[in-house]
Amino acid sequence: MGTPEFWVLVAFVIFLGLLVYLGVPGKILHALDNRAVKIRAELDEARSLREEASRLLADFARRREEAEREAETLVANAKIEAERVAAEAKVAAEQFVARRTAMAEQKIAQAEAQAAADVGAAAAAAAVSTAAKVLGDKSQGGPLGDQLFDSGLSEVRAKLN
C-alpha cells in the first residue's frame, strides 16, 4: 500500500467519487443535452430558412416568367400598333396626295377654260374689229350699209322675241 501508484489510484477514485457526488456528470450530460437541443433548433431553423428561400426562389422565377410574358405581349402589341399607325399614315398620305392632285387638276382645267375663253374673247374682239373695219370700208354710205343694218336689226328683234 505504500506505492505511489496506489495512492494515485486512490486519489483518482476519490476525485471521481467527488465529481459524481457533486453531480458533474449530470451537469456535463445536461450541458451536452442543451447543446444538442440548440444544434437541433439551429438545424430546424436552417431547414425552414432553406425552404423559405426555395419558395422565394420559385416565386421570383414565376414572377420573372410572368414579366417576360408580359413584356413579349407588350412588344407584340407595340409592333401591331406601329404597323396600324404606319398603315393609317400611308392611307392618309395617299388621300392627301390624291386631294392635292385633284385640286391641281381642277386648277389646271379652270386655267385652260379661262385661257380658252380669253382666246375666244380676243378672237371675237379681233373678228368684230376686223369685220367692223371691213364693213365700214365697204358700206360707207350706200345701200349695202343700210341693208346690213336692217338685217342685223331684224336678227336682234327675232332673238329678243
C-alpha positions in Angstrom: 0.0 0.0 0.0 2.8 2.3 0.2 3.5 2.6 -3.5 2.9 5.8 -5.3 0.8 4.2 -7.9 -1.6 3.0 -5.3 -2.0 6.5 -3.9 -2.5 7.9 -7.4 -5.3 5.3 -7.9 -6.8 6.2 -4.6 -6.7 9.9 -5.3 -8.2 9.3 -8.7 -11.0 7.2 -7.3 -11.7 9.9 -4.7 -11.6 12.5 -7.4 -14.1 10.6 -9.5 -16.3 10.0 -6.4 -16.2 13.7 -5.6 -17.1 14.5 -9.2 -20.1 12.1 -9.0 -21.1 13.4 -5.6 -21.1 17.0 -6.9 -23.2 15.9 -9.9 -20.6 16.9 -12.5 -21.5 14.0 -14.9 -25.2 15.2 -14.8 -24.2 18.7 -15.4 -22.0 17.6 -18.3 -24.9 15.5 -19.7 -27.2 18.4 -19.2 -24.8 20.8 -21.0 -24.5 18.3 -23.8 -28.3 17.9 -24.0 -28.7 21.7 -24.1 -26.0 21.8 -26.8 -27.8 19.1 -28.8 -31.1 21.0 -28.4 -29.5 24.2 -29.6 -28.0 22.4 -32.6 -31.3 20.7 -33.4 -33.0 24.1 -33.2 -30.4 25.7 -35.4 -30.8 22.8 -37.9 -34.6 23.2 -37.9 -34.2 27.0 -38.4 -31.7 26.4 -41.2 -34.1 23.9 -42.8 -37.0 26.4 -42.6 -34.8 29.1 -44.0 -33.8 26.9 -46.8 -37.5 26.0 -47.5 -38.4 29.7 -47.4 -35.5 30.5 -49.7 -36.7 27.8 -52.1 -40.2 29.2 -52.0 -38.9 32.7 -52.6 -36.7 31.5 -55.5 -39.7 29.7 -57.1 -41.8 32.9 -56.6 -39.2 35.1 -58.2 -38.8 32.6 -61.1 -42.6 32.7 -61.6 -42.7 36.5 -61.4 -39.8 36.7 -63.9 -41.6 34.4 -66.3 -44.8 36.4 -65.9 -42.8 39.6 -66.5 -41.2 38.1 -69.6 -44.6 37.0 -71.0 -46.0 40.5 -70.3 -43.0 42.1 -72.0 -43.4 39.8 -75.0 -47.1 40.7 -75.1 -46.3 44.4 -74.9 -43.7 44.2 -77.6 -46.1 42.3 -79.9 -48.9 44.8 -79.2 -46.5 47.7 -79.9 -45.5 46.1 -83.2 -49.1 45.7 -84.2 -49.9 49.2 -83.1 -46.9 50.6 -85.1 -48.0 48.7 -88.2 -51.5 50.0 -87.8 -50.3 53.6 -87.4 -47.9 53.2 -90.4 -50.8 51.9 -92.5 -53.1 54.8 -91.4 -50.3 57.2 -92.1 -49.8 55.7 -95.6 -53.5 55.9 -96.3 -53.7 59.5 -95.0 -50.7 60.5 -97.2 -52.2 58.8 -100.2 -55.5 60.6 -99.6 -53.6 63.9 -99.2 -51.8 63.4 -102.4 -55.0 62.4 -104.2 -56.7 65.6 -102.9 -53.8 67.8 -103.9 -53.7 66.1 -107.3 -57.4 66.6 -107.8 -57.1 70.3 -106.8 -54.2 70.8 -109.1 -56.1 69.1 -112.0 -59.1 71.3 -111.2 -57.0 74.4 -111.2 -55.4 73.4 -114.5 -58.8 72.7 -116.0 -60.0 76.2 -114.8 -56.9 77.8 -116.2 -57.4 76.0 -119.5 -61.0 77.1 -119.6 -60.1 80.6 -118.7 -57.4 80.7 -121.3 -59.8 79.3 -124.0 -62.4 81.9 -123.0 -59.8 84.6 -123.1 -58.5 83.4 -126.5 -62.1 83.2 -127.8 -62.9 86.6 -126.5 -59.8 88.1 -128.0 -60.5 86.3 -131.3 -64.1 87.5 -131.2 -63.0 91.0 -130.5 -60.4 90.9 -133.3 -63.0 89.4 -135.6 -65.6 92.1 -134.7 -63.0 94.8 -135.1 -61.8 93.4 -138.4 -65.4 92.9 -139.6 -66.3 96.4 -138.5 -63.4 97.8 -140.3 -64.1 95.8 -143.5 -67.8 96.5 -143.4 -67.1 100.1 -142.5 -64.9 100.5 -145.5 -67.3 98.7 -147.9 -70.5 100.1 -146.6 -69.7 103.7 -146.2 -72.9 105.1 -147.3 -74.9 103.3 -149.8 -77.4 100.6 -149.9 -75.1 97.8 -148.6 -74.7 99.6 -145.2 -78.5 100.1 -144.9 -79.1 96.5 -145.9 -76.7 95.2 -143.3 -78.1 97.4 -140.6 -81.7 96.3 -141.4 -80.7 92.5 -141.4 -78.8 92.9 -138.0 -81.8 94.8 -136.5 -84.2 92.1 -137.6 -81.9 89.4 -136.3 -81.8 91.1 -132.9 -85.6 91.5 -132.8 -86.0 87.8 -133.6 -83.7 86.8 -130.8 -85.4 89.1 -128.3 -88.8 87.8 -129.0 
